[in-house]
């Protein structure tokens, strides 16, 4: 089972260098992919973060905004907001077919019907919230175990997102998800690296 970390939505601890160091350490300790999600940061600020990360890891970075940086820095791929993704695909179902084959495309879904409908247009996706969110207490679990089990074939390219920690990772595996996406569990921890290593042990 794979792990993806989603960046802190602002600047972690209000310190860009510390965030970059933490991201480098996550990669050093075996993280396979990190999503840079910075909705309120300018392109210049996102660029500064990318340039502070070890370039050896650029192919493991996917970004949620300023997609032009993917080709510029040879990053791993791009992530689209759910509404933008659906709008583009509904307008032109083949819109993403000509993209570079070595760049991954992902989005986030919040219901099973969208997952079924758009699954063939993406390389992988996030489905949330599977459990009550750690980073946003307003986001409560919205899927039943029965509902997820009936969608098991679609979950093979889906990362569970929302409230993932060491106490429920085994449920994510049993439900058939491709992996787990971590956000609050990492960035609200006193030691993001130790927390990552703890949950990484449970993936094997």
N, C-alpha and C positions, 0 to 999 in steps of 0.2 A: 504494500500500500504506500502511495506516494504522499508527500507533504508539500504544500505550497504555503508560503507566508505572504500575507498582504501587508504592505507598509502601513505605518501610522498615517492617518489621513492628514495630519498636520506635520510639523517637524518634530520628531521624537525628542522629548525633553528640551525643546526649543534650541537644539544644537545640531546643526546639519552635519558637522564633522563626526559627532558622536553617533548619529544615525548611520552614516556611511561606514564607520568602524564596526558598528553592530552588524550591519548587513554583510560586510566582508567576513566577520567572524561566523555568522550563520552559514555562509557558503563554505568557509574553511572547515566547518564541522559537519558538512554533508548535505546542506540544503540543496535541493535540485532546482527549485524555481522560486523567484520572488516577483510579486506584482507591485509595481510602483503606482499607488493610487494616491494622488495629491490633488483633489478637486479644486482647492483654493490657491494653489501655487502657480505662478507664472511659468512660461516656458523657460525663462532664464533661470528660475529657481530649480526647476526640475533638471535642467541641464547641469547646474552646479552639483546637484546630488549625484547624478550619473557619473560625472567626471571625478567625483570623490570615491567612487567604487572601483575596485580593481578591475581593469579591463578584461582580465581573464574570465570574468564572470558575466560579461555583457550578454552572452548568448543564453543566459539563464534569467535575464530580466525581461518582463513583459510590462508595458506601460498602458495606463488607462486614459491618458490624455496626451496632447502634443505628439500625435502618432508619426509626424514627420521625423522624429528623433530615432525611430526604429531603424530606418535605412542609414541615417547619418552615423549612428554609433554601432550599427550591425547588432542590434538587440535581438532578443529571442522572439518577440512578437508583440501583438497589440490586443488590448481588451476593450470592448465597446460596452457602454451603458446599455441596459436592456432596451430602453425606449428607442435609442438611436439605432441599435442593431436591428430591431424589428422593422423600423421605418425603412432602413436601407434595403433589407431583404424583401419586404413586401413591395417596394417600388421596383426592384430588379432582383429576382431570385438568384441570378448568376453574378451578382455584383462582386463577390469575393473570389470567384473562380480564377481570376488572372493574377491573384496575389502571389508573391514569392513563395515557392513551395517550402522553403526552409524557415519560414516565419509562421508561428502559430497564431491562430485566431480564437479568441474566447469571448464569452459574455456571461451574464448572470441571469438566472431564471428564478422566479419566485412562486411558480406553480407548475404542476406536472403537465398540464395541457401545453404550455409553451415549450417545455422540454421535448415533448413528443413531436410537436409541430416543426421546430427549428433545429432538431438535433443533427441533421445532415449538413447544415450550413456552417458548422463549427468544428474545431479540432477537439475542444473540451469546453466545459462550462462549470460554473458554480451554481449550486442550488441552495437557497437559504430562505428563512432560517430553520435549520434542522433542529437545533436546540435553542433555548433562550440565549440571546446574545450576551456576551460578556462586555463588549465595548459600548453597546447601546441597550440599556435595560428596557426600552420601549419595544424592542423587537422580540416577540415571543415566538416560540416554536409553532409552526403552522402546518406540519405534516404528521399524519398518523403512520405508525409502523406498517399497517396493512397497505396504505396507499403507496408507500415506498417499495414494499416488497413486490407489489404488482407491476412496478416499473423497473424491476431489476435489470433487464437488458439495456435500458437507457442509462443506467447509473454507471455502466462500465467506462464511460467517458466523462463522468461527472464527479466533481469534488464537493463534498459536504461542507457547508459554511454556516457558521452561527453557533456559538457556544461550545465549540470543540475544545476538549481538554483531556487529561489523562483518564478521567472517570468514565468517559463515554466513547473513547476512540474504538473500543472493541465493537460497539454497536454499529459504528460507521463501517467497519470491516464486514460485519455479519450482514448488513443490508446490501452489500455488493458495490459500494462506491469505489471509484477509481482511487480516491484518496481523500484527504482532509485539508481544508484551507484554514489557516490559523491567523488570527488578527489580535483580538483582545487578550487571548491567552499569552501571547508573546509580549506585546507592547505595554500591557498593564502589570507585567511581572516585575519583581524587584531585580531579577536577573534573567533577561530574555534568553541568553545563551544556555543557561542551566535548564530553563523551562523547555527550550527546544530539544536539548539532549534527553531530557526525561521522556518526552513524548516520542521522540525518534526511536528510543529503545523498544517501544511497544509496537512499532511497525513491522517488526521482523517475526 
